[in-house]
Amino acid sequence: METALRFRGARCGRGAEARRSHGRRRTSVCRASSTNEVWLLDYGAGNVRSIRNAIKHLGYTVRDVESPADLGKSEVNKLVFPGVGAFGSAMGELQRAGYVDALRDYIKSDRPFFGICIGMQVLYEGSEESGGVEGLGVLRGTVRKFDSAPGKPVPHIGWNTVEVEENKSLFMPKQQFQDGRVYFVHSFHGVDAEGPDGSDWLLARGTYHDDAFVAAVGNGSNVFATQFHPEKSGKIGLSLMDNFLSGGRSAAGSGATSPREDKSSRRLAKRVIACLDVRANDEGDLVVTKGDQYDVRESAGDDTSSSSAGDVRNLGKPVELATKYYRWGADEVTFLNITGFRDFPLGDLPMLEVLKRASEDVFVPLTVGGGIRSFTDSEGHHYSSLDVASEYFKSGADKVSIGSEAVTASEEYYARGEQKRGDTSIEEISEKYGKQAVVISIDPRRVWVSSPEECAPLKAVRTAIKGPNGEEFCWWQCTVKGGREGRPIGAHEVAVAVEALGAGEILLNCIDRDGTGEGFDLELVSLIADSVNIPVIASSGAGNSRHFVEVFQGTNASAALAAGIFHREEVRIVEIKEDMDESGIPTRQEAEF
């Protein structure tokens, strides 16, 4: 296991090469001690490990703010305030810890400040997300919620372009950002950026369908904040962070770090997600595997020796593959612990270690799934699903994927007459970390029926794929426990329920298509994507790049995910994106090979 998890990367030390590199190999940057320290205000929300890793990657030393008094010290002269979660939760934590006045005073003193996501939103006077909760009031106005509409799911999740104001900030030069994309994940947004004295703080604006929103703000000197996540925006995000940490010196050069211009429009890009199905093999090593309709063991008919028949199919080491997919241009990486329903997740130290190591050099969003549920260990200690999710966030995850427990929560939701009770894993996690941090993984299988009445009140659709007895209708039965147990509820019903409970995204699998290479189940994807107003990720069945084009052209899916074709290198991510680009589908173009 130690060998499987060992991460090789340059470290800043004697003889280290003192140059920046955001390319294939990481090279740490050694800096003079007087400018080396970056202070981080961690109030306990979301994945702060990623911002730490990004700062370290750029050659700086991270120091934690330990008390409000620290913000008054002269040596605290580069402050990063990251945030993932809900406005009210963030302000509540700041208030309880006594940071509100100290943080406001720090910003007013015009010392270097970088706020990220919620770290930007709390600069406003308030937010519709948490009515009655006061923000820092550095910017006038209230943060508003995006209006949802058919084909416009909320949260706004993914890679979008921004329009940078001319000559407004050294940290965000227009030539570096004109053609690139950065990563957003938010349901609420600033409309204007007016400083306390009426000055214009707007640095960049984004557009999501018909909504224009504030993407970056600043006072023209040292105070800077972005709605997007630079630590999750690949090379262009690292470049932005370097611009800020170096006081704008890095931005003085050329815009060479900017990706090439997309042929497609500047709309929100459709995402291509690389998935790693992770589990322990029979020797106890954590490996990436892939099944056929959820069977991950070698069979005697496979191209393998008879002695290995029955073994867990081993396709590589998780950290190495995740890093490779990032370099290939994956927009996100997902780890699914496919035996997580059996075990106590907080005891799964290898999986937590994988997240920690992967986040050191993978600067796109990481999702982890498997075992996100409440649990009582053998000693009688109870852990809530929020406890489990928090540990994953601390280890480097940006989002958690909930599977079987979401089906149970949906069944109970309908049994109560579609009433929420506030104590499901979906509600607890989204309340603290925001709905964008909660992904629901649905594992359905197709069931044919002669008429919709046969499965009522479950949603059935007319299908172009007739059943074994000529049936012209079907519904999709949800399963739990890794596809091993069917439940009397459909994928449509679960999708509608989890949106109401506070989920921010749906990972839509299909047991019938898993491992077949026949393409995504477009009928299933269309049904779910058209039934909810949150993003849907299509999964299961991809066999070539055209399958991605088909699902994006034929449905309202926001993203598409694949595993086996990437593990076996049958299709490379850059090929998929080239095909998408040529088909007029907006896509992020950033790959090293």
PyMOL commands that set and color helices and strands:
alter all, ss='L'
color gray80, all
select helices_A, chain A and resi 2-5+33-36+49-57+68-72+87-96+100-108+118-121+128-130+174-177+230-232+234-245+250-252+306-308+318-328+345-347+349-358+385-395+404-415+425-433+435-437+452-454+491-501+522-529+545-554+564-567+573-582
alter helices_A, ss='H'
color red, helices_A
select strands_A, chain A and resi 37-40+61-64+79-81+113-116+126-127+142-145+156-160+162-164+182-186+188-189+202-208+211-218+223-226+271-280+286-289+332-337+366-369+375-376+382-383+399-402+438-442+444-449+461-462+473-480+485-490+505-508+536-538+559-562
alter strands_A, ss='S'
color yellow, strands_A
deselect
rebuild
show_as cartoon
